[in-house]
């Protein structure tokens, strides 16, 4: 018998002799978790997963009662408002799925979820480790979907889409599109401009020179009317607000030169400056994009702090009973119980217990900080090794 677990390919501990029959052959398992997952895969008739996987599976961990309670809390309507959207009569959720290593994992997840009758669609993205699921939540709760994934060895939890980050990504894509149009058209217009610079049209019939001017006009128009449009929009908005901004002289230069060049082309007089305004627009857009990227990186720290905040919090009521609520529902004076390894959901002061807290995300200091009664703790930091109760004070 092999010394490695057939499921996760890790070493089998001495004295542990669990096996699972896969395709008629008893295969060794290294722990109860791997054994349970392998049995579920066999029971669902999905043993082809082991034939087609290209990377070993992750180590499987058994769910403890606290984890089961947290998964169950995802069925709370207040909590679901954060990450579930409705499409017609179906609900849609984006889950982060840990342990996806290859296309075989995506196949296994899709097969497992589609066995649930309420699931209508499953799309697994192996590059982002996320799964988009559409289902009827009145038939199957979200907790059952997450538990179903854990049965085959994948830890899943809702992905909180950051609206601000999505907007910035859209802005970045718009910059790139405008840059692409400006750069491509600038190269084409410059080919004709170089010919004019070096007098290659001298001796050429006037009709041919006018023909090339019209081509330059056609090629430059997308740059001015699409790529340079934000400069004009910002300038107009500034004038409406009775403010002068840097986009005003830029717009006057670009659109003034474009208008003069169009007139010269139409009337067959003077000079044209299509190549100059195209290059000017391209360089300005490039500078704007680099500035945007620098501001984006500077704002990532704050955004990352927000993403670290948990969706749920475990509060203690006046009868000393625990209950899980949406973290956004916390208010001043609430008492929150935080166990080892959990993320602190809001700023507060320790009123019971002692622990160490990882504040690296705030201070950069990798050493945990000791926390006792009356010490302040901060949202997004991680409770290390103790159980504490805090009172929300901010």
C-alpha contacts under 8 A as a table, 3 or more apart, distances in Angstrom:
res1	aa1	res2	aa2	distance
1	X	27	X	7.93
1	X	28	X	7.32
2	X	5	X	7.64
2	X	28	X	6.99
3	X	11	X	5.88
3	X	12	X	5.69
3	X	28	X	7.82
4	X	9	X	5.16
4	X	10	X	5.24
4	X	11	X	4.38
4	X	12	X	5.35
4	X	28	X	7.14
4	X	29	X	7.60
4	X	30	X	7.38
5	X	8	X	5.70
5	X	9	X	4.55
5	X	10	X	5.33
5	X	11	X	6.02
5	X	12	X	5.73
5	X	27	X	7.70
5	X	28	X	5.38
5	X	29	X	4.51
5	X	30	X	5.10
6	X	9	X	5.43
6	X	27	X	5.94
6	X	28	X	5.81
6	X	29	X	6.05
7	X	29	X	6.81
7	X	34	X	6.27
7	X	38	X	6.79
7	X	50	X	7.95
7	X	56	X	7.53
7	X	57	X	6.33
8	X	34	X	7.26
8	X	56	X	5.64
8	X	57	X	4.62
8	X	58	X	5.61
8	X	59	X	5.77
8	X	60	X	8.00
9	X	56	X	6.29
9	X	57	X	7.43
10	X	30	X	7.12
11	X	30	X	6.69
12	X	16	X	6.92
12	X	28	X	7.64
12	X	29	X	6.65
12	X	30	X	4.34
12	X	31	X	7.74
13	X	16	X	5.71
13	X	30	X	6.33
16	X	30	X	6.94
16	X	31	X	7.57
17	X	28	X	7.06
17	X	29	X	7.40
17	X	30	X	7.99
18	X	28	X	6.09
18	X	29	X	5.53
18	X	30	X	7.27
18	X	31	X	7.46
18	X	32	X	7.77
18	X	35	X	7.11
19	X	26	X	5.80
19	X	27	X	5.19
19	X	28	X	4.43
19	X	29	X	5.45
19	X	35	X	7.03
20	X	26	X	5.39
20	X	27	X	5.29
20	X	28	X	6.63
20	X	29	X	7.21
20	X	35	X	6.58
20	X	38	X	6.89
20	X	39	X	6.53
21	X	24	X	5.82
21	X	25	X	5.13
21	X	26	X	4.15
21	X	27	X	5.95
22	X	25	X	5.34
22	X	26	X	6.24
22	X	27	X	6.60
22	X	42	X	6.72
22	X	47	X	7.00
23	X	47	X	7.35
29	X	32	X	7.70
29	X	34	X	6.16
29	X	35	X	5.69
30	X	34	X	6.70
30	X	35	X	7.61
31	X	34	X	5.54
31	X	35	X	6.27
32	X	35	X	4.97
32	X	36	X	6.04
33	X	36	X	5.22
33	X	37	X	6.27
33	X	60	X	5.18
33	X	61	X	5.74
33	X	62	X	5.68
34	X	37	X	5.15
34	X	38	X	6.00
34	X	59	X	7.21
34	X	60	X	5.59
34	X	153	X	7.64
35	X	38	X	5.20
35	X	39	X	6.12
36	X	39	X	5.15
36	X	40	X	6.26
36	X	151	X	7.39
37	X	40	X	5.08
37	X	41	X	6.26
37	X	60	X	7.75
37	X	151	X	5.55
37	X	152	X	4.72
37	X	153	X	5.86
38	X	41	X	5.06
38	X	42	X	6.21
38	X	152	X	7.21
39	X	42	X	5.11
39	X	43	X	5.99
40	X	43	X	4.98
40	X	44	X	6.14
40	X	151	X	6.68
40	X	152	X	6.43
41	X	44	X	5.26
41	X	45	X	6.37
41	X	46	X	5.33
41	X	47	X	6.18
41	X	152	X	6.41
42	X	45	X	5.09
42	X	46	X	5.92
42	X	47	X	5.64
43	X	46	X	7.71
44	X	112	X	7.61
46	X	49	X	6.05
46	X	108	X	7.03
46	X	111	X	7.79
47	X	50	X	5.79
47	X	51	X	7.37
48	X	51	X	5.06
48	X	52	X	6.43
49	X	52	X	5.47
49	X	53	X	5.95
49	X	104	X	5.72
49	X	105	X	7.32
49	X	107	X	7.67
49	X	108	X	6.37
50	X	53	X	5.66
52	X	104	X	5.85
53	X	56	X	7.25
53	X	102	X	6.49
53	X	103	X	7.21
53	X	104	X	4.96
53	X	105	X	7.15
54	X	102	X	6.27
54	X	104	X	7.57
55	X	101	X	6.06
55	X	102	X	6.41
56	X	101	X	7.64
57	X	99	X	7.01
57	X	101	X	7.29
58	X	99	X	5.71
58	X	153	X	7.52
59	X	153	X	7.80
60	X	153	X	5.46
60	X	154	X	7.80
61	X	153	X	7.79
63	X	67	X	5.92
63	X	68	X	6.43
64	X	67	X	5.35
64	X	68	X	6.35
65	X	68	X	5.02
65	X	69	X	6.11
66	X	69	X	5.05
66	X	70	X	6.22
67	X	70	X	5.00
67	X	71	X	6.16
68	X	71	X	5.10
68	X	72	X	6.12
69	X	72	X	5.05
69	X	73	X	6.28
70	X	73	X	5.07
70	X	74	X	6.97
70	X	312	X	7.93
70	X	324	X	7.74
71	X	74	X	5.53
71	X	75	X	7.88
71	X	143	X	5.41
71	X	146	X	7.28
71	X	147	X	7.75
72	X	75	X	5.87
72	X	76	X	7.98
72	X	143	X	5.31
73	X	76	X	5.51
73	X	79	X	7.72
73	X	143	X	7.80
73	X	312	X	7.77
73	X	324	X	6.58
73	X	325	X	7.55
74	X	77	X	7.96
74	X	79	X	6.27
74	X	80	X	6.39
74	X	142	X	6.64
74	X	143	X	6.24
75	X	79	X	7.50
75	X	80	X	6.80
75	X	141	X	6.30
75	X	142	X	5.98
75	X	143	X	6.29
76	X	79	X	5.36
76	X	80	X	6.17
76	X	325	X	7.89
77	X	80	X	4.99
77	X	81	X	6.35
78	X	81	X	5.48
78	X	82	X	7.67
78	X	325	X	7.97
78	X	326	X	6.19
79	X	82	X	5.86
79	X	83	X	7.86
79	X	311	X	6.77
79	X	312	X	7.25
79	X	325	X	7.45
79	X	326	X	4.99
80	X	83	X	5.62
80	X	84	X	5.49
81	X	84	X	5.85
81	X	85	X	7.67
82	X	160	X	7.03
82	X	311	X	7.98
83	X	93	X	6.39
83	X	94	X	7.40
83	X	158	X	6.62
83	X	159	X	6.90
83	X	160	X	5.75
83	X	161	X	7.35
84	X	91	X	6.60
84	X	92	X	5.69
84	X	93	X	4.95
84	X	94	X	7.76
85	X	91	X	5.80
85	X	92	X	5.25
85	X	93	X	6.65
86	X	89	X	7.08
86	X	90	X	5.88
86	X	91	X	4.48
86	X	92	X	5.99
87	X	90	X	5.23
87	X	91	X	5.94
87	X	92	X	6.93
89	X	136	X	7.21
90	X	134	X	6.25
90	X	135	X	5.43
90	X	136	X	5.08
90	X	137	X	7.39
91	X	134	X	5.57
91	X	135	X	5.48
91	X	136	X	6.04
91	X	137	X	6.47
92	X	132	X	7.12
92	X	133	X	5.62
92	X	134	X	4.48
92	X	135	X	6.61
93	X	132	X	5.87
93	X	133	X	5.47
93	X	134	X	6.74
93	X	158	X	7.20
94	X	130	X	6.70
94	X	131	X	5.70
94	X	132	X	4.53
94	X	133	X	6.43
94	X	158	X	6.12
94	X	159	X	5.60
95	X	130	X	5.46
95	X	131	X	5.16
95	X	132	X	6.39
95	X	133	X	7.82
95	X	156	X	6.17
95	X	157	X	5.48
95	X	158	X	4.45
95	X	159	X	5.06
96	X	129	X	6.00
96	X	130	X	4.49
96	X	131	X	6.53
96	X	156	X	5.55
96	X	157	X	5.52
96	X	158	X	5.97
96	X	159	X	5.35
97	X	100	X	6.75
97	X	129	X	5.48
97	X	130	X	5.49
97	X	131	X	6.86
97	X	154	X	6.33
97	X	155	X	5.73
97	X	156	X	4.39
97	X	157	X	6.80
98	X	129	X	6.64
98	X	154	X	5.83
98	X	155	X	5.21
98	X	156	X	6.24
99	X	129	X	7.93
99	X	153	X	7.70
99	X	154	X	5.70
99	X	155	X	7.13
100	X	105	X	5.60
100	X	106	X	7.04
100	X	126	X	6.35
100	X	129	X	6.02
100	X	154	X	7.56
101	X	105	X	6.44
101	X	126	X	7.10
102	X	105	X	5.48
102	X	106	X	6.98
102	X	126	X	6.60
103	X	106	X	5.09
103	X	107	X	6.32
103	X	126	X	6.78
104	X	107	X	4.99
104	X	108	X	6.13
105	X	108	X	5.05
105	X	109	X	6.16
106	X	109	X	5.21
106	X	110	X	6.17
106	X	124	X	5.60
106	X	125	X	7.42
106	X	126	X	6.67
107	X	110	X	5.25
107	X	111	X	6.15
108	X	111	X	5.20
108	X	112	X	6.09
109	X	112	X	5.15
109	X	113	X	6.16
109	X	124	X	7.75
109	X	149	X	6.92
109	X	152	X	8.00
110	X	113	X	5.34
110	X	114	X	5.97
110	X	122	X	5.92
110	X	123	X	7.36
110	X	124	X	7.28
111	X	114	X	5.31
111	X	115	X	6.45
112	X	115	X	5.50
112	X	116	X	7.56
112	X	148	X	7.39
112	X	149	X	7.35
112	X	152	X	7.99
113	X	116	X	5.57
113	X	119	X	6.68
113	X	122	X	7.42
113	X	145	X	7.07
113	X	148	X	7.23
113	X	149	X	7.50
114	X	117	X	6.96
114	X	119	X	5.68
114	X	120	X	7.24
114	X	121	X	7.48
114	X	122	X	7.37
115	X	119	X	7.75
116	X	119	X	5.70
117	X	120	X	7.82
118	X	135	X	5.37
118	X	136	X	5.24
118	X	137	X	7.33
118	X	139	X	5.99
118	X	140	X	5.91
119	X	122	X	7.54
119	X	133	X	7.36
119	X	134	X	6.20
119	X	135	X	4.37
119	X	136	X	6.77
120	X	133	X	7.76
120	X	134	X	5.62
120	X	135	X	5.29
120	X	136	X	7.85
121	X	132	X	7.95
121	X	133	X	5.75
121	X	134	X	5.12
121	X	135	X	7.02
122	X	131	X	6.82
122	X	132	X	5.78
122	X	133	X	4.72
122	X	134	X	6.65
123	X	131	X	5.54
123	X	132	X	5.13
123	X	133	X	6.62
124	X	129	X	7.44
124	X	130	X	5.99
124	X	131	X	4.30
124	X	132	X	6.45
125	X	128	X	5.71
125	X	129	X	5.73
125	X	130	X	5.40
125	X	131	X	6.12
126	X	129	X	5.00
126	X	130	X	7.01
130	X	159	X	7.98
135	X	140	X	7.83
136	X	139	X	5.71
136	X	140	X	6.52
137	X	140	X	4.97
137	X	141	X	5.22
137	X	142	X	6.87
138	X	141	X	6.90
140	X	144	X	6.65
140	X	145	X	7.57
141	X	144	X	5.55
141	X	145	X	6.98
142	X	145	X	5.16
142	X	146	X	6.41
143	X	146	X	5.17
143	X	147	X	6.05
144	X	147	X	5.02
144	X	148	X	5.93
145	X	148	X	5.02
145	X	149	X	6.42
146	X	149	X	5.20
146	X	150	X	6.40
146	X	155	X	7.56
146	X	156	X	5.82
146	X	157	X	7.11
147	X	150	X	4.98
147	X	151	X	6.29
148	X	151	X	5.14
148	X	152	X	7.12
149	X	152	X	5.57
149	X	153	X	6.62
149	X	154	X	5.34
149	X	155	X	6.76
149	X	156	X	6.97
150	X	153	X	4.86
150	X	154	X	4.76
150	X	155	X	5.45
150	X	156	X	7.35
151	X	154	X	7.41
160	X	307	X	7.58
161	X	166	X	7.62
162	X	165	X	5.19
162	X	166	X	6.21
162	X	307	X	7.74
163	X	166	X	5.08
163	X	167	X	6.23
164	X	167	X	5.11
164	X	168	X	6.25
165	X	168	X	5.07
165	X	169	X	6.16
165	X	303	X	7.83
166	X	169	X	5.05
166	X	170	X	6.25
167	X	170	X	5.08
167	X	171	X	6.22
168	X	171	X	4.92
168	X	172	X	6.11
168	X	296	X	7.70
169	X	172	X	5.03
169	X	173	X	6.25
170	X	173	X	5.13
170	X	174	X	6.23
171	X	174	X	5.04
171	X	175	X	6.28
172	X	175	X	5.11
172	X	176	X	6.34
172	X	289	X	7.63
172	X	292	X	7.87
173	X	176	X	5.07
173	X	177	X	6.18
174	X	177	X	5.11
174	X	178	X	6.23
175	X	178	X	5.25
175	X	179	X	6.02
175	X	285	X	7.47
175	X	289	X	6.29
176	X	179	X	4.94
176	X	180	X	5.96
176	X	289	X	7.94
177	X	180	X	5.08
177	X	181	X	6.32
178	X	181	X	5.25
178	X	182	X	6.12
178	X	223	X	7.91
178	X	226	X	7.02
178	X	227	X	4.60
178	X	285	X	7.77
179	X	182	X	5.10
179	X	183	X	5.91
179	X	227	X	6.94
179	X	282	X	6.32
179	X	285	X	6.34
179	X	286	X	6.85
180	X	183	X	5.19
180	X	184	X	6.01
181	X	184	X	5.34
181	X	185	X	6.07
181	X	222	X	7.32
181	X	223	X	6.42
181	X	227	X	6.83
182	X	185	X	5.43
182	X	186	X	5.87
182	X	222	X	7.81
182	X	223	X	5.09
182	X	227	X	6.14
182	X	278	X	6.57
182	X	279	X	7.78
182	X	281	X	7.04
182	X	282	X	5.34
183	X	186	X	5.15
183	X	187	X	6.38
183	X	279	X	7.82
183	X	282	X	6.05
184	X	187	X	5.47
184	X	188	X	6.68
185	X	188	X	5.11
185	X	189	X	6.19
185	X	219	X	5.83
185	X	220	X	6.47
185	X	222	X	7.91
185	X	223	X	6.94
185	X	278	X	7.52
186	X	189	X	5.19
186	X	190	X	5.98
186	X	220	X	7.37
186	X	275	X	6.44
186	X	278	X	5.32
186	X	279	X	5.95
186	X	282	X	7.69
187	X	190	X	5.17
187	X	191	X	6.55
188	X	191	X	5.46
188	X	192	X	7.30
188	X	219	X	7.30
189	X	192	X	5.58
189	X	193	X	6.31
189	X	216	X	5.46
189	X	219	X	6.55
189	X	220	X	7.00
189	X	274	X	7.11
189	X	275	X	5.57
189	X	278	X	7.99
190	X	193	X	4.72
190	X	194	X	5.98
190	X	275	X	5.53
191	X	194	X	5.46
191	X	195	X	6.76
192	X	195	X	5.26
192	X	196	X	6.61
192	X	212	X	6.94
192	X	216	X	7.36
193	X	196	X	5.09
193	X	197	X	6.14
193	X	275	X	6.43
194	X	197	X	4.87
194	X	198	X	6.29
195	X	198	X	5.49
195	X	199	X	6.28
195	X	200	X	5.16
195	X	201	X	6.82
196	X	199	X	5.14
196	X	200	X	6.00
196	X	201	X	6.15
197	X	200	X	7.72
199	X	202	X	5.35
200	X	204	X	7.94
201	X	204	X	5.02
201	X	205	X	8.00
201	X	209	X	6.66
204	X	208	X	6.82
204	X	209	X	7.11
205	X	208	X	5.58
205	X	209	X	6.78
206	X	209	X	5.13
206	X	210	X	6.17
207	X	210	X	5.11
207	X	211	X	6.08
208	X	211	X	4.86
208	X	212	X	6.39
209	X	212	X	5.27
209	X	213	X	6.41
210	X	213	X	4.97
210	X	214	X	6.36
210	X	265	X	7.15
210	X	268	X	6.99
211	X	214	X	5.23
211	X	215	X	6.43
212	X	215	X	4.99
212	X	216	X	6.20
213	X	216	X	5.03
213	X	217	X	6.20
213	X	265	X	6.28
213	X	272	X	7.65
214	X	217	X	4.94
214	X	218	X	6.28
214	X	265	X	6.70
215	X	218	X	5.16
215	X	219	X	6.22
216	X	219	X	5.12
216	X	220	X	5.92
216	X	274	X	6.54
216	X	275	X	7.95
217	X	220	X	5.20
217	X	221	X	6.07
217	X	262	X	6.97
217	X	265	X	7.87
217	X	274	X	6.84
218	X	221	X	5.44
218	X	222	X	7.71
219	X	222	X	6.59
219	X	223	X	7.68
220	X	223	X	5.33
220	X	224	X	6.44
220	X	274	X	6.10
220	X	275	X	7.67
220	X	278	X	6.45
221	X	224	X	5.21
221	X	225	X	5.82
222	X	225	X	5.18
222	X	226	X	5.34
222	X	227	X	6.93
223	X	226	X	5.52
223	X	227	X	4.82
223	X	228	X	6.21
223	X	278	X	6.36
223	X	281	X	7.52
224	X	227	X	5.89
224	X	228	X	4.93
224	X	229	X	6.65
224	X	254	X	7.53
224	X	255	X	7.35
224	X	258	X	7.66
224	X	278	X	7.40
224	X	281	X	7.79
225	X	228	X	6.23
225	X	229	X	5.67
226	X	229	X	5.24
227	X	230	X	7.30
227	X	281	X	7.44
227	X	285	X	7.99
228	X	231	X	5.72
228	X	232	X	7.09
228	X	254	X	7.97
228	X	281	X	6.20
229	X	232	X	5.28
229	X	233	X	6.21
230	X	233	X	4.94
230	X	234	X	6.01
231	X	234	X	5.30
231	X	235	X	6.16
231	X	247	X	5.25
231	X	248	X	7.48
231	X	250	X	7.03
231	X	251	X	5.82
232	X	235	X	5.05
232	X	236	X	6.17
232	X	247	X	6.92
232	X	248	X	7.21
232	X	251	X	5.32
233	X	236	X	5.22
233	X	237	X	6.16
234	X	237	X	5.07
234	X	238	X	6.07
234	X	247	X	6.28
234	X	248	X	7.79
235	X	238	X	5.07
235	X	239	X	6.30
235	X	244	X	7.57
235	X	245	X	6.64
235	X	246	X	7.79
235	X	247	X	5.12
235	X	248	X	4.66
235	X	251	X	7.07
236	X	239	X	5.09
236	X	240	X	6.21
236	X	248	X	7.80
237	X	240	X	5.07
237	X	241	X	6.32
238	X	241	X	5.08
238	X	242	X	6.17
238	X	243	X	4.94
238	X	244	X	5.91
238	X	245	X	6.40
239	X	242	X	4.72
239	X	243	X	5.43
239	X	244	X	6.39
240	X	243	X	7.48
244	X	248	X	6.78
245	X	248	X	5.80
246	X	249	X	6.18
246	X	250	X	6.73
247	X	250	X	5.01
247	X	251	X	5.89
248	X	251	X	5.19
248	X	252	X	6.20
249	X	252	X	4.98
249	X	253	X	6.10
250	X	253	X	5.18
250	X	254	X	6.17
251	X	254	X	5.18
251	X	255	X	5.78
251	X	256	X	7.70
252	X	255	X	5.56
252	X	256	X	5.35
253	X	256	X	5.22
253	X	257	X	5.93
254	X	257	X	5.41
254	X	258	X	6.09
254	X	277	X	5.76
254	X	280	X	7.91
254	X	281	X	7.52
255	X	258	X	4.85
255	X	259	X	5.93
256	X	259	X	5.15
256	X	260	X	6.17
257	X	260	X	5.09
257	X	261	X	6.04
257	X	273	X	6.60
257	X	274	X	7.87
257	X	277	X	6.99
258	X	261	X	5.12
258	X	262	X	6.11
258	X	273	X	7.22
258	X	274	X	6.71
258	X	277	X	7.14
259	X	262	X	5.10
259	X	263	X	6.22
260	X	263	X	5.10
260	X	264	X	6.17
260	X	272	X	7.45
261	X	264	X	4.98
261	X	265	X	6.11
261	X	271	X	6.90
261	X	272	X	4.46
261	X	273	X	5.89
261	X	274	X	6.76
262	X	265	X	5.06
262	X	266	X	6.10
262	X	272	X	7.65
263	X	266	X	5.14
263	X	267	X	5.98
264	X	267	X	5.30
264	X	268	X	5.47
264	X	269	X	4.90
264	X	270	X	5.55
264	X	271	X	6.37
264	X	272	X	6.41
265	X	268	X	5.08
265	X	269	X	6.88
265	X	272	X	7.18
273	X	276	X	5.32
273	X	277	X	6.43
274	X	277	X	5.45
274	X	278	X	6.14
275	X	278	X	5.17
275	X	279	X	6.13
276	X	279	X	5.27
276	X	280	X	5.97
277	X	280	X	4.89
277	X	281	X	5.97
278	X	281	X	5.18
278	X	282	X	6.17
279	X	282	X	5.05
279	X	283	X	6.17
280	X	283	X	5.34
280	X	284	X	6.17
281	X	284	X	5.17
281	X	285	X	6.08
282	X	285	X	5.19
282	X	286	X	6.13
283	X	286	X	5.00
283	X	287	X	6.24
284	X	287	X	5.13
284	X	288	X	6.19
285	X	288	X	4.95
285	X	289	X	6.03
286	X	289	X	5.10
286	X	290	X	6.25
287	X	290	X	5.21
287	X	291	X	6.19
288	X	291	X	5.08
288	X	292	X	6.07
289	X	292	X	4.93
289	X	293	X	6.18
290	X	293	X	5.10
290	X	294	X	6.28
291	X	294	X	5.12
291	X	295	X	6.31
292	X	295	X	5.18
292	X	296	X	6.03
293	X	296	X	4.94
293	X	297	X	6.29
294	X	297	X	5.33
294	X	298	X	6.35
295	X	298	X	5.00
295	X	299	X	6.26
296	X	299	X	5.25
296	X	300	X	6.31
297	X	300	X	5.18
297	X	301	X	7.71
298	X	301	X	6.69
299	X	302	X	5.73
299	X	303	X	6.50
300	X	303	X	4.96
300	X	304	X	5.94
301	X	304	X	5.16
301	X	305	X	6.42
302	X	305	X	5.19
302	X	306	X	6.57
303	X	306	X	5.21
303	X	307	X	6.43
304	X	307	X	5.05
304	X	308	X	6.40
305	X	308	X	5.27
305	X	309	X	7.03
305	X	361	X	7.31
305	X	380	X	6.35
306	X	309	X	5.62
306	X	380	X	7.54
307	X	310	X	7.94
308	X	343	X	7.75
308	X	380	X	5.27
309	X	343	X	7.01
309	X	344	X	7.41
309	X	345	X	5.71
309	X	346	X	7.98
309	X	379	X	6.67
309	X	380	X	4.99
310	X	313	X	7.39
310	X	327	X	6.81
310	X	343	X	6.50
310	X	344	X	7.60
310	X	345	X	5.76
310	X	380	X	7.70
311	X	326	X	5.92
311	X	327	X	5.40
311	X	328	X	7.58
311	X	345	X	7.98
312	X	324	X	6.45
312	X	325	X	5.61
312	X	326	X	4.49
312	X	327	X	4.53
312	X	328	X	7.95
312	X	345	X	7.53
313	X	324	X	5.58
313	X	325	X	5.57
313	X	326	X	6.17
313	X	327	X	5.06
313	X	330	X	7.94
313	X	336	X	6.91
313	X	337	X	7.91
313	X	345	X	6.35
314	X	322	X	6.36
314	X	323	X	5.56
314	X	324	X	4.49
314	X	325	X	6.53
314	X	336	X	5.64
314	X	337	X	5.56
314	X	338	X	7.11
315	X	322	X	5.70
315	X	323	X	5.59
315	X	324	X	6.31
315	X	325	X	7.30
315	X	334	X	6.99
315	X	335	X	5.65
315	X	336	X	4.26
315	X	337	X	5.88
316	X	319	X	7.79
316	X	320	X	5.49
316	X	321	X	5.42
316	X	322	X	4.72
316	X	323	X	6.65
316	X	334	X	7.77
316	X	335	X	5.59
316	X	336	X	5.95
316	X	337	X	6.68
317	X	320	X	5.27
317	X	321	X	5.55
317	X	322	X	6.69
317	X	323	X	7.84
317	X	335	X	7.39
318	X	321	X	7.40
325	X	329	X	6.97
326	X	329	X	5.47
326	X	330	X	7.45
327	X	330	X	5.62
327	X	345	X	6.31
327	X	346	X	7.93
330	X	334	X	6.62
330	X	346	X	7.98
330	X	392	X	7.85
331	X	334	X	5.88
331	X	392	X	6.86
332	X	391	X	7.72
332	X	392	X	5.14
332	X	393	X	5.43
332	X	394	X	6.56
333	X	391	X	5.66
333	X	392	X	5.21
333	X	393	X	6.36
334	X	391	X	5.64
334	X	392	X	5.50
335	X	389	X	6.54
335	X	390	X	5.62
335	X	391	X	4.58
335	X	392	X	6.53
336	X	389	X	5.52
336	X	390	X	5.36
336	X	391	X	6.40
336	X	392	X	7.53
337	X	387	X	7.42
337	X	388	X	6.03
337	X	389	X	4.52
337	X	390	X	6.64
338	X	342	X	6.30
338	X	343	X	7.69
338	X	344	X	6.82
338	X	383	X	7.27
338	X	387	X	5.89
338	X	388	X	5.46
338	X	389	X	6.14
338	X	390	X	7.76
339	X	342	X	5.72
339	X	383	X	7.04
339	X	385	X	7.98
339	X	386	X	6.56
339	X	387	X	4.60
339	X	388	X	6.66
340	X	383	X	5.51
340	X	384	X	5.26
340	X	385	X	4.81
340	X	386	X	5.25
340	X	387	X	5.82
341	X	382	X	6.40
341	X	383	X	5.35
341	X	384	X	5.23
341	X	385	X	6.85
342	X	382	X	5.92
342	X	383	X	5.62
342	X	384	X	7.69
343	X	379	X	7.60
343	X	380	X	5.85
343	X	381	X	5.80
343	X	382	X	4.46
343	X	383	X	6.13
344	X	347	X	7.64
344	X	377	X	7.78
344	X	378	X	6.79
344	X	379	X	5.10
344	X	380	X	5.52
344	X	381	X	5.69
344	X	382	X	6.04
344	X	383	X	6.83
345	X	379	X	5.07
345	X	380	X	6.28
346	X	378	X	6.26
346	X	379	X	4.15
346	X	380	X	7.36
346	X	392	X	6.65
346	X	394	X	7.53
347	X	376	X	7.49
347	X	377	X	5.79
347	X	378	X	4.33
347	X	379	X	4.91
347	X	392	X	5.94
347	X	393	X	6.36
347	X	394	X	5.61
348	X	376	X	5.88
348	X	377	X	5.51
348	X	378	X	6.55
348	X	390	X	5.65
348	X	391	X	5.17
348	X	392	X	4.18
348	X	393	X	4.93
348	X	394	X	6.61
349	X	373	X	7.52
349	X	374	X	5.64
349	X	375	X	5.54
349	X	376	X	4.45
349	X	377	X	5.94
349	X	390	X	5.21
349	X	391	X	5.41
349	X	392	X	6.72
349	X	393	X	6.88
350	X	353	X	7.40
350	X	354	X	7.98
350	X	371	X	7.56
350	X	372	X	6.44
350	X	373	X	4.81
350	X	374	X	5.17
350	X	375	X	5.50
350	X	376	X	6.42
350	X	377	X	7.16
350	X	388	X	6.81
350	X	389	X	5.95
350	X	390	X	4.34
350	X	391	X	6.58
351	X	373	X	5.08
351	X	374	X	6.10
351	X	388	X	7.63
351	X	389	X	5.76
351	X	390	X	5.37
351	X	391	X	6.63
352	X	372	X	7.82
352	X	373	X	5.86
352	X	388	X	5.53
352	X	389	X	5.02
352	X	390	X	6.96
353	X	372	X	6.67
353	X	373	X	6.70
353	X	386	X	7.33
353	X	387	X	6.17
353	X	388	X	4.62
353	X	389	X	6.66
354	X	370	X	7.63
354	X	371	X	5.65
354	X	372	X	4.66
354	X	373	X	6.83
354	X	386	X	6.10
354	X	387	X	6.96
354	X	388	X	6.09
355	X	370	X	5.99
355	X	371	X	5.35
355	X	372	X	6.82
355	X	383	X	7.04
355	X	384	X	6.72
355	X	385	X	5.86
355	X	386	X	4.37
355	X	387	X	6.79
355	X	388	X	7.00
356	X	368	X	5.58
356	X	369	X	5.15
356	X	370	X	4.34
356	X	371	X	5.60
356	X	383	X	6.32
356	X	384	X	5.41
356	X	385	X	6.32
356	X	386	X	6.98
357	X	368	X	5.19
357	X	369	X	5.15
357	X	370	X	6.45
357	X	371	X	6.89
357	X	381	X	6.68
357	X	382	X	5.54
357	X	383	X	4.66
357	X	384	X	5.43
358	X	361	X	7.85
358	X	366	X	7.20
358	X	367	X	7.09
358	X	368	X	4.65
358	X	369	X	6.43
358	X	381	X	5.79
358	X	382	X	5.09
358	X	383	X	6.51
358	X	384	X	6.70
359	X	362	X	5.52
359	X	363	X	6.13
359	X	364	X	7.28
359	X	365	X	6.84
359	X	366	X	7.55
359	X	368	X	6.78
359	X	369	X	7.20
359	X	381	X	5.24
359	X	382	X	6.99
360	X	363	X	5.18
360	X	364	X	4.25
360	X	365	X	4.85
360	X	366	X	5.36
360	X	367	X	7.75
360	X	368	X	8.00
360	X	381	X	7.74
361	X	364	X	5.91
361	X	380	X	7.85
361	X	381	X	6.99
362	X	381	X	7.84
365	X	368	X	7.77
368	X	384	X	7.78
371	X	375	X	5.80
371	X	376	X	7.79
371	X	377	X	7.81
372	X	375	X	5.55
377	X	381	X	7.69
378	X	381	X	5.97
383	X	386	X	7.07
